[in-house]
Structures are given as structure tokens and as C-alpha cells.
Amino acid sequence: MKKSQRGRVEAAISLLTTVLDGDSQDVPSPFDATSLARALCSKSKRHHQSLPGFPDINQPWRVLLQLYVAEADGVKLAVTDLAPLCESAPTTNLRTQSFLLDLELIHKVADPKDRRRTWLALTDLGKAQVVEVLNEFSKRLVALPPMPVFVR
């Protein structure tokens, strides 16, 4: 294995170890789901080559994951905040938000202090679906065979 490949594999193993630390019960705790969401959010388009074990995440899931992490952190995200976080053009992000609104996975909340601003949040359905997917993904990661240990 080339040195550059070894570095990428070690980075992927490190990320997976961080995500999977804790209980390996059948149903991960909300902390595990949040950790996994954070890891997937941090896996941007630029990091796709350095973490080959993670699939590229499509635009709607980027929005849902960002909203999930923001809610876990107690942070509100405005409509305009998501485009830079999701590394997408504002128009693409607005179309994605409209799509997710139609599916009732997210909803808009008017800012009572500033009528020009609108916050986005996951609906109960949206949060349930994100948690379900994260839990299923976490179970699959736990079920993977152990990685070989690399000796330097």
C-alpha cells in the first residue's frame, strides 16, 4: 500500500473510531447519532478523496444533517445560512429547501425580532427520518469486519 493511501485509510479509521466510540448496542444513543451526523457534515466535497470509505452526500441530506446538528447544538439556522454550510449555490439550496418543505421534513419559523429573517428547523417527521437513517448507518458500520492494523 502506498504511503498516501495509508494516510487516507488511517484518516478514515480515525473518523470511524471517533463516531463509533461508546456503546455498541443495537440502537445507538442520540449522542452516537449526533456524532455520526457531525462526521458526515464535516465530510465535505473537498474531503471526498481523503475519506474514500464514506459515500458522497447529496444536497437534501446535507441540509437535513446540518439542521439536525444545529438543533443538537441549540443553534438556529436561517434560510441563507445553509448554502455555505452545505457547500452549494444559494439557488440550488433554495430549491432543495423548497423540496424538503414540500415533503414536510423541514419547516420555516419566522423570527419574531426581525421579520426579514426566517429560521429553518426539522419537523418531527424530518428528525425521525434523519435519526432512523443515522441509526441504520451506524449499525452497518458496527457490523463491518475489523480493519487490519497497519504497522509502520
JOTABEL-V827092 format. One record per residue. RES is the residue in one letter. PHI is phi in radians with two decimals (* if undefined). OMEGA is omega in whole degrees, -180 to 180 (none if undefined). D_FIRST is the distance of its C-alpha to the first C-alpha in Angstrom with 1 decimal. Layout:
# JOTABEL-V827092
res->{RES;RES}
phi->{PHI;PHI}
omega->{OMEGA;OMEGA}
d_first->{D_FIRST;D_FIRST}
This chain:
# JOTABEL-V827092
res->{M;K;K;S;Q;R;G;R;V;E;A;A;I;S;L;L;T;T;V;L;D;G;D;S;Q;D;V;P;S;P;F;D;A;T;S;L;A;R;A;L;C;S;K;S;K;R;H;H;Q;S;L;P;G;F;P;D;I;N;Q;P;W;R;V;L;L;Q;L;Y;V;A;E;A;D;G;V;K;L;A;V;T;D;L;A;P;L;C;E;S;A;P;T;T;N;L;R;T;Q;S;F;L;L;D;L;E;L;I;H;K;V;A;D;P;K;D;R;R;R;T;W;L;A;L;T;D;L;G;K;A;Q;V;V;E;V;L;N;E;F;S;K;R;L;V;A;L;P;P;M;P;V;F;V;R}
phi->{*;-1.20;-1.07;-1.17;-1.17;-1.06;-1.07;-1.17;-1.15;-1.11;-1.11;-1.14;-1.11;-1.08;-1.13;-1.11;-1.09;-1.06;-1.19;-1.61;-1.05;1.90;-1.17;-1.93;-1.27;-1.05;-2.01;-1.10;-1.26;-0.99;-1.06;-1.13;-1.11;-1.16;-1.08;-1.13;-1.06;-1.07;-1.09;-1.20;-1.15;-1.28;-1.46;-1.40;-1.00;-1.19;-1.61;-0.99;-1.32;-1.40;-2.18;-1.16;-1.33;-1.74;-1.25;-1.19;-1.80;-1.32;-0.99;-1.02;-1.24;-1.05;-1.10;-1.07;-1.16;-1.09;-1.15;-1.12;-1.14;-1.05;-1.11;-1.11;-1.50;1.29;-1.91;-1.63;-2.04;-1.44;-0.92;-1.39;-1.28;-1.31;-1.01;-1.15;-1.12;-1.60;0.94;-2.35;-1.19;-0.97;-1.17;-1.09;-1.16;-1.13;-1.11;-1.12;-1.07;-1.08;-1.04;-1.23;-1.13;-1.08;-1.43;1.05;-1.62;-2.31;-2.51;-1.69;-2.26;-1.20;-1.41;-1.18;-1.54;-2.50;-1.18;-1.39;-1.80;-2.24;-1.59;-2.00;-2.59;-1.27;-1.37;-1.04;-1.10;-1.08;-1.12;-1.07;-1.21;-1.11;-1.08;-1.07;-1.16;-1.11;-1.12;-1.13;-1.11;-1.09;-1.05;-1.17;-1.14;-1.12;-1.37;-1.13;-1.15;-1.06;-1.41;-1.17;-1.48;-1.65;-1.84;-1.58}
omega->{180;-179;-180;178;-180;179;179;179;178;177;179;179;179;179;179;179;178;-178;-172;177;-180;-179;174;178;179;179;-179;178;177;177;179;179;179;178;179;178;178;-180;180;177;-178;179;-176;178;-179;-178;-176;-178;-177;178;-174;-178;-180;178;174;-174;-178;-173;179;180;175;179;-179;180;178;178;179;179;179;179;179;180;-178;-178;175;177;177;179;-177;-179;-170;-177;179;179;-178;-180;179;177;-180;-179;177;-179;178;176;179;178;179;178;-179;174;179;179;-179;176;176;175;179;177;180;176;-177;-179;-177;-175;178;-175;176;177;173;177;175;170;176;178;180;179;179;-179;178;-180;180;-180;179;178;179;179;179;177;180;178;180;-177;-180;177;-180;179;177;178;179;179;-180;none}
d_first->{0.0;3.8;6.6;8.4;6.4;6.4;10.0;11.0;10.1;12.0;14.7;15.1;15.4;17.9;19.9;20.1;21.2;23.8;25.1;25.3;26.9;30.4;32.1;30.3;33.6;34.1;35.2;33.4;35.9;36.6;34.7;31.5;32.4;33.0;29.8;27.9;30.1;29.3;25.6;26.0;28.4;26.1;23.4;25.1;24.5;22.9;20.3;19.4;16.2;15.1;15.8;14.8;16.0;19.5;21.7;23.7;27.1;30.2;33.1;35.5;33.0;32.2;36.0;36.4;33.6;34.9;38.4;37.3;35.6;38.6;41.0;39.1;39.4;43.1;42.6;44.4;42.8;45.0;44.7;43.6;41.0;38.6;37.7;35.9;34.2;33.0;32.0;34.4;37.6;40.8;42.3;39.3;39.3;43.1;42.7;40.1;42.5;45.3;43.4;42.6;46.2;47.4;45.3;46.8;43.4;44.3;47.7;49.3;51.3;53.7;53.7;57.2;57.1;56.0;57.0;54.7;51.6;50.2;47.6;45.2;44.5;43.1;45.8;45.9;44.6;41.7;40.8;41.0;38.7;36.1;36.2;36.1;32.9;31.2;32.3;31.0;27.6;27.5;28.5;25.7;23.1;24.7;24.6;20.9;19.3;17.8;14.2;12.4;12.7;9.9;11.5;11.5}
